[in-house]
Amino acid sequence: MEKVKIRLIYEKLLQKLKEANDKPSQHQDSYGGNKDKKLHLRIATIRKIAQDLVAANKNLTTSEWVELFGFLSNGEFDEEKQLIGKILENHSDLRKSISSKEVEKILAKMEGWSQVDSVCQSVFGAKELLLHWEEWKKTIKTLTKSPNLNKRRAGLVLLTAPVRQSTDEGFANLGLEVIDKAKGEKDKLITKAISWLLREMIKNHRAKVEEYLENNKDSLPAIAVRETENKLRTGKK
């Protein structure tokens, strides 16, 4: 019965996405780094649909939301996958209750920075990760060892908000550990994520970043060194 109910919610949601009246953005077909079909919706439109969905379905259980995420993550449209992140963004109780393993399953269906980052960028913060830190730590380590490039990016991006929000050294230590595993990679999905994570770490963990950069300058991606040094020097981006 649960699956039938969630399928009906999904079908109505998909129809709403298809009927949204946005003007196509330039270069939309290549935007985001994935090959999924595009409905050419603006982020603001996707966010509003997510807000309305959460408001109308306050009684859904975590398992029912996870079921809906299964339909969305297997959908044919890019916006379906991005919608998952916007739902999580607007549902604080769900962010606290969904397991890191379920998030990992969702990420297995994501491709390219726009889809990966929709779930990982500033969605799960320091407080939420600390609720189940050992589980999240294990999942992040698993992601960064995955043969799936998109999962490896996710493992880095998931820590960008926590290191910026918290002085807890556990976040910084894990951040440097996963950077160390990824620093030899050449793909921009990874090199840019390494730079991003290092720069976000400066606010609360400046001394750790400075020491790590000094000891690993020759092995880190050049873009990460350049952008992090600039942030340390100027405080800008």
N, C-alpha and C positions, 0 to 999 in steps of 0.2 A: 504493500500500500504506500509506504514511504517513497519508494522509487517512482511510482506513478504520479504522486503529488509533486515531487521535485521535477519530474520531466515536464509536467504541465507549466510549472513556474518557468522552467528553462525555455520552453517553446514560446511563451508569452514575452519573455525577456528578449529572445532572439528577434521576434517580430518587432519589438520596440526599437532595437538597434537598427534593424533594416529600414524602419520608417523614419528614423531621425533625419532631419533635413539640414545637413551641413553642406557647405560648399567645399569641394575637394581642395586640399592643400597642394601646392606645387611640390613635385618630386615625391608625392605620397607613396608611390609604388616601391621606391627603394628605401624609404624612411624606416628606420628601426632595425634594419638588418635581418629581416625574415622574409620568407616567400609566401606567407599566408595571403589569402584574399583580403582585400581592404574594402571597408565600407566608407572610408574617408571621413571619419568622425573626429572632431576636435576632442582634446583631452577634457575640456570643460563639459562637453556633452556626455562623455563616458562617465565622468564623475557625477553629474546630475542624475543619470540613470541609476548609478550605484546608490546614491543617497536616497532616491525614491524607493528603490528595492529594499534597502535595509529598513527604512521607516515603515514599509508596508508588511514586513515579515519579521517582526520582533520576536515572535514565538518560535521561530525555527531553532532546532537544536544544533549543536556543533556538527553532529554527524550528518544532519540534513544539509547544512551549508557545504560540508565536504562533498556530499553527493552532487550538489549543484556545481561545485568547482570541477568535478569530474566531467560533467557535460560541457562546461565552458572550455576547459583545457583541451578537450578533444574536438572542439569546434573547428570549422574551416576558416573562420575570420579572425584576423589579428585583434580586432576590438573585443572579441569574446575573451581572449586571454588577458588583455589589458584590464578588462573589467574586474577580474579576480582581485587584482591589487587595489582597485578603487573601492571594492566592497570591504576588503580588510581595513583599508584606510579609514572607512567610515563606521567601523564596528569594533569598538574597543574591547568589548567582552569576548568577541570571537578571536581577536588577536591574542588574548590571554589564554583562551581555552584550546585553540587548535594546536596540535602537536607539531614539533619540528619535523617529524617524519612525514606528516601529511604535507607540509610545505615542500619538503624534498620531492615528494611524488608530483606535486603541481609543477615544480621547476623542471622536471624531466620532460615536460611537454612544451617548455618555453624555448624560443629561439631568438637570438639577437638582443641587443642592449635594451630596446624599448620594452619588450615583454619581460625579460629578466628583472630589469630595474623597477618595473611596475609593482612587482611583488617584494622586492628587496630594498629599494631606496626609501629610507625614512618611513617605512611602514611599521616594522618591528623595532621599537626603541629599547633603550637600556633597561627600563623597568620591566618590560615584557620578557626580555631575554633572561633577566635575573630570576624571574619566577620559576623557570625550569632550566637554569644555566647549564647544568651538566648534560642535559639532553641536547640543548642547542649547541653547546661546544662540540659534542660528538658529531652532530649533524654537519656543522660548518667544516670540521676537519674532513668528514666524508666527502662533502661537496668539492673541496679543494683538491682531493685526490682522484676525482672522477675522470674518466676518459672523455666525458662530455664537456666541451669547452664552455657551454652556457652555464653548466653547474659550477664549474671552476670560477667563473666570473661571479656567480651568485654568492659563493662562499666569501669572497672579498667584499662585495657590496653590502651584504647583510651587516657587516661590522662598521660601516661608515657612520651611521647614526649613533650607535652606542658609544663609540670612542669620542664622538663630539659632545655627547650629552653627559658623560659620566667620567669621574676621576678613578673609577674602579680599575685597578691595574690588570685585572683578568682580561678585560677587553683589549687593552693595548698589547699585552703579552701574546694573546691569541692572534691579534692582528699581525704582529711581527712574525709570528710562527708561520702563518699562512702566506704572508708575503715572501718569506724565505723559500717556501716551496715553489712559488710561482715566478720568482724573479728571473729565471732563465727563459721564460716564454717570450715569443715575439709577436703574437697576435695582439692587435690593438684592444680587443675586448678585455685582455688581461693586463697589458701594460698601462692602459689608461685607468683601470680599476686599482692597480697598485699605487699609482700616483694619487688618485683620489683618496684612498684609504690613508696613506701617509700624511697628506695635507689635512685631512679631517682630524687626525690624531694630534696635531700640533697644539690645538687649544688646551687640552688637558694633559698631554703627555709629551711636551716639547723636548725635554731632556732625553727621553727614550728615542725620539725621532732623530735628534741630532747625533746621538751616539750610533744609532743603527746606520744612518746615512754615511757617517764617517768611516765605519767599518765595512760597508758593503757598496760603496760608490762605484767600484769597478764592475760589480756583478749585477747591479740593478739596471733596469731599462733606462736608457738615456733620458727619455721624457719624464720618468718619475724623478730622477735626480734633478733635472732642470726645474721642473715645476715645484718640487718640494723646497729646493734651495730658494727659489723666488718667494715662496710663501713665508719661509723662515725670515728672509731678509726684509720683505715689504709688508707682510701681513695680508697681502691681497691674493686671492684665489690660489 
